[in-house]
Amino acid sequence: MTVTIQVPPPLRSRCGGASELSLSAPSVRAALEQLERNHPALYSGICDETGKVRRHVNLFVNKHHVRDREGLDTALAPGDVITILPAVSGG
């Protein structure tokens, strides 16, 4: 089952400049595990050293925040889109 991960501009340098990545994973957790293996720099921008999603990063599956679903255990279906949205601060 192929899903798409949308990579925001601030993190694209961590995965060779790609704006989207495709992979097969049954859950958000499994998708992150694949990122850890295949794009470790991108993974470290999303998750901390304990494997938890960083506080300033939000993950959405088809526009639904994973915390409003089953968290990292949110199941994925073919064609789903995971959006990585880091918080932006400014003044």
Backbone as CSV, one residue per row, in Angstrom:
resi,resn,N_x,N_y,N_z,CA_x,CA_y,CA_z,C_x,C_y,C_z
1,MET,0.837,-1.166,0.000,0.000,0.000,0.000,0.882,1.229,0.000
2,THR,0.760,2.034,-1.004,1.609,3.210,-1.134,0.915,4.437,-0.564
3,VAL,1.669,5.171,0.262,1.199,6.440,0.801,2.213,7.510,0.417
4,THR,1.782,8.753,0.478,2.633,9.884,0.133,2.916,10.699,1.379
5,ILE,4.160,11.101,1.533,4.536,12.002,2.619,4.882,13.342,1.999
6,GLN,4.177,14.381,2.412,4.454,15.731,1.933,5.480,16.363,2.863
7,VAL,6.607,16.767,2.288,7.709,17.329,3.061,7.679,18.851,2.914
8,PRO,7.620,19.587,4.024,7.576,21.045,3.946,8.941,21.622,3.559
9,PRO,8.956,22.812,2.974,10.221,23.422,2.539,11.333,23.436,3.589
10,PRO,11.057,23.727,4.868,12.171,23.769,5.829,12.870,22.418,6.046
11,LEU,12.226,21.322,5.690,12.814,19.994,5.909,13.304,19.325,4.622
12,ARG,13.082,19.941,3.494,13.429,19.297,2.215,14.921,19.053,2.045
13,SER,15.744,19.903,2.630,17.194,19.692,2.511,17.628,18.411,3.214
14,ARG,16.773,17.873,4.076,17.091,16.649,4.820,16.746,15.381,4.034
15,CYS,16.140,15.561,2.845,15.791,14.381,2.030,16.072,14.643,0.554
16,GLY,17.181,15.306,0.290,17.595,15.535,-1.090,16.744,16.521,-1.850
17,GLY,16.005,17.379,-1.149,15.193,18.396,-1.794,13.811,17.941,-2.218
18,ALA,13.450,16.705,-1.906,12.146,16.173,-2.329,11.001,16.864,-1.593
19,SER,9.951,17.187,-2.337,8.751,17.762,-1.717,7.768,16.666,-1.325
20,GLU,7.920,15.488,-1.928,7.071,14.339,-1.599,7.907,13.066,-1.630
21,LEU,7.544,12.160,-0.749,8.155,10.831,-0.724,7.035,9.805,-0.758
22,SER,7.251,8.705,-1.434,6.266,7.618,-1.471,6.858,6.407,-0.775
23,LEU,6.026,5.740,0.010,6.460,4.523,0.679,5.259,3.665,1.004
24,SER,5.532,2.436,1.382,4.469,1.508,1.775,4.571,1.285,3.270
25,ALA,3.471,1.560,3.978,3.460,1.386,5.428,2.023,1.219,5.900
26,PRO,1.799,0.330,6.879,0.445,0.114,7.388,0.007,1.132,8.439
27,SER,0.966,1.908,8.992,0.627,2.875,10.039,1.589,4.056,9.974
28,VAL,1.235,5.115,10.674,2.117,6.278,10.743,3.443,5.871,11.383
29,ARG,3.395,5.081,12.434,4.622,4.622,13.101,5.534,3.882,12.115
30,ALA,4.963,2.988,11.318,5.751,2.236,10.338,6.331,3.165,9.275
31,ALA,5.584,4.190,8.889,6.091,5.164,7.919,7.295,5.905,8.502
32,LEU,7.196,6.303,9.764,8.312,6.994,10.412,9.521,6.072,10.548
33,GLU,9.291,4.802,10.810,10.401,3.846,10.900,11.118,3.728,9.558
34,GLN,10.355,3.765,8.460,10.980,3.726,7.134,11.773,4.997,6.876
35,LEU,11.226,6.137,7.320,11.973,7.385,7.166,13.276,7.327,7.957
36,GLU,13.229,6.742,9.140,14.443,6.637,9.963,15.525,5.847,9.226
37,ARG,15.122,4.783,8.529,16.081,3.963,7.781,16.551,4.648,6.498
38,ASN,15.623,5.229,5.754,15.935,5.740,4.416,16.323,7.213,4.369
39,HIS,15.844,7.990,5.312,16.116,9.432,5.353,16.330,9.850,6.808
40,PRO,17.430,9.394,7.428,17.625,9.650,8.856,17.653,11.127,9.226
41,ALA,18.155,11.979,8.361,18.183,13.410,8.675,16.763,13.974,8.738
42,LEU,15.909,13.543,7.827,14.511,13.982,7.852,13.830,13.457,9.108
43,TYR,14.050,12.195,9.409,13.456,11.596,10.610,13.846,12.388,11.857
44,SER,15.114,12.771,11.964,15.560,13.497,13.159,14.954,14.892,13.237
45,GLY,14.475,15.417,12.126,13.766,16.693,12.149,12.317,16.544,12.574
46,ILE,11.802,15.316,12.531,10.411,15.038,12.898,10.323,14.452,14.303
47,CYS,11.215,13.513,14.611,11.167,12.791,15.891,12.417,13.071,16.713
48,ASP,12.254,13.016,18.026,13.402,13.194,18.911,14.132,11.865,19.096
49,GLU,15.147,11.872,19.956,15.966,10.669,20.147,15.212,9.519,20.809
50,THR,14.035,9.801,21.397,13.227,8.731,22.000,12.203,8.165,21.026
51,GLY,12.111,8.755,19.820,11.149,8.285,18.829,9.819,9.000,18.869
52,LYS,9.677,9.968,19.768,8.431,10.737,19.845,8.489,11.896,18.857
53,VAL,7.334,12.246,18.316,7.259,13.386,17.407,7.617,14.643,18.197
54,ARG,8.479,15.450,17.617,8.909,16.684,18.286,7.709,17.586,18.565
55,ARG,7.789,18.322,19.670,6.664,19.169,20.099,6.251,20.184,19.041
56,HIS,7.194,20.685,18.262,6.882,21.721,17.280,6.480,21.159,15.914
57,VAL,6.347,19.842,15.811,5.977,19.212,14.537,4.587,18.593,14.665
58,ASN,3.755,18.850,13.679,2.415,18.262,13.616,2.359,17.311,12.428
59,LEU,1.708,16.177,12.628,1.523,15.201,11.553,0.037,15.045,11.271
60,PHE,-0.305,15.098,10.001,-1.687,14.952,9.566,-1.775,13.794,8.583
61,VAL,-2.871,13.056,8.661,-3.186,12.037,7.661,-4.481,12.482,7.006
62,ASN,-4.396,12.808,5.732,-5.574,13.286,4.993,-6.280,14.422,5.734
63,LYS,-5.504,15.381,6.196,-6.008,16.604,6.844,-6.519,16.404,8.264
64,HIS,-6.349,15.200,8.828,-6.748,14.932,10.214,-5.488,14.771,11.058
65,HIS,-5.382,15.557,12.118,-4.211,15.468,12.990,-4.159,14.076,13.612
66,VAL,-2.977,13.472,13.636,-2.877,12.110,14.164,-3.260,12.040,15.641
67,ARG,-3.090,13.129,16.379,-3.463,13.091,17.804,-4.976,12.981,17.974
68,ASP,-5.748,13.359,16.946,-7.205,13.233,16.985,-7.656,11.853,16.504
69,ARG,-6.710,11.041,16.111,-7.010,9.678,15.667,-6.337,8.707,16.628
70,GLU,-5.492,7.832,16.160,-4.821,6.863,17.036,-3.346,7.182,17.229
71,GLY,-2.976,8.440,17.101,-1.576,8.821,17.265,-0.705,8.146,16.223
72,LEU,0.469,7.702,16.635,1.383,7.050,15.695,0.863,5.709,15.218
73,ASP,-0.113,5.158,15.915,-0.702,3.887,15.497,-1.856,4.072,14.514
74,THR,-2.061,5.293,14.044,-3.092,5.555,13.045,-2.832,4.690,11.812
75,ALA,-3.829,3.918,11.424,-3.706,3.037,10.257,-3.701,3.861,8.976
76,LEU,-2.965,3.376,8.004,-2.891,4.021,6.698,-3.520,3.118,5.644
77,ALA,-4.107,3.748,4.637,-4.701,3.036,3.511,-4.007,3.503,2.235
78,PRO,-4.055,2.698,1.181,-3.441,3.113,-0.078,-3.953,4.488,-0.499
79,GLY,-3.028,5.337,-0.908,-3.394,6.669,-1.365,-3.444,7.728,-0.278
80,ASP,-3.298,7.326,0.994,-3.299,8.314,2.073,-2.126,9.268,1.914
81,VAL,-2.303,10.466,2.457,-1.262,11.490,2.420,-0.928,11.892,3.849
82,ILE,0.347,11.778,4.197,0.838,12.253,5.491,1.477,13.614,5.245
83,THR,1.010,14.611,5.960,1.565,15.951,5.844,2.351,16.265,7.106
84,ILE,3.590,16.694,6.928,4.441,17.121,8.038,4.333,18.638,8.103
85,LEU,3.943,19.151,9.256,3.764,20.594,9.390,4.494,21.093,10.631
86,PRO,5.715,21.614,10.448,6.420,22.166,11.596,5.821,23.516,11.976
87,ALA,5.849,23.814,13.269,5.349,25.105,13.734,6.267,26.206,13.212
88,VAL,5.682,27.356,12.961,6.433,28.503,12.480,6.298,29.606,13.510
89,SER,7.414,30.195,13.863,7.351,31.315,14.798,7.928,32.539,14.114
90,GLY,7.534,33.649,14.597,8.022,34.884,14.013,7.663,36.051,14.900
91,GLY,8.043,37.185,14.463,7.762,38.333,15.313,7.523,39.569,14.524
